[in-house]
Amino acid sequence: MQQQNTNFSNQQGIMQQPPVMVSTKDALYFNDMLSWNLLAMKKAHFYAGQCQDPALKTVFEQCGQMHQRHYEQILKHLNTTQPFNNMQ
């Protein structure tokens, strides 16, 4: 039987375009991703403040900045408003 959903380009499930609606499960996962990155960012900032070793402090600061970028990138994707009827 041939797959009927044309949003998928191959058998690995890569979507050609985003779905029109985000499911509850997807929304909860987005919330989890934001929470994980926020928590990691806060912990890295805390540990950087506790460090006496400058090299280790730099590593924690870079780690916190990375998680902050991930958090902001997720928010940017979620806040993007694209007209779905123009997507092809």
N, C-alpha and C positions, 0 to 999 in steps of 0.2 A: 504494500500500500504506500503510495507516495505522500510525503508530508504536505499538508494543505496550507500551513502558515508560511506566507511569503516574507515575513519580517526576518526570518533566519536565513543566513547565507550558506551555511553548511551544517554538518551534523554536530559540530561543537557548540552550536547555539549562539553564534555571534549575530547580534541584531543589526540590521541595516538602518533602522530608525528606532527611536525610543517609543515605548507604548504611549498611548494617549492618556492613560490613567495609571497612577502609581497605586499598587495594591497596599493593603494594610500591612502585610508582612514586609514589603519593601520599605514602607515609611518607618516601621519599627526598626528595621536594619539601619536605615539612614540615621535615625536617632541614636542607635548604639554606636555607630561609627563616630559620630560627633562626640558622644560621651567618652569613648575610649581615647580619642585624640586630645580632648580637653583635659582628662585626668592625667595622661602621660605628659602633657605640656606642664601642668601644675607640679607634678612630681619632679620633673627635670629641673624646673625653676627652683623648687625647694632644695633639692640636692645640690644644685650649683651654689646656692647661698650657704650651704653647710660645709662646702669643700674648702680645704686649706691649700691643696695642691692646685696650682694654676692650670696645669695641663688637664687635669680631671675636671676642673670647673669649666673649662672651655668645651670639653666634650659634652657635659651636661647642658650647657647653654645651647650648643649646636643641636643637640637632641630635642630640646624644648622648642627651638625655632623650627625644626623640621615638622614637629607635630602641629605647631601653630599654622604652618603653611598648608599642611594636609587638611586641617580644620577649615581654614578659609577657602581652600579649593572645593571642598565638599559643599560648603555654603554657597559658593559661587555657582556651582552646577545646579543646586536646588533653587536658587533665586533666578536662574535664567528663564526668561519667558520667550518662548518661540511659538509662533503660530503653527500649529500642527497641520493645518490644511495646506500649507505651502511646502511641506517636506515631501521629498520624493526619493 
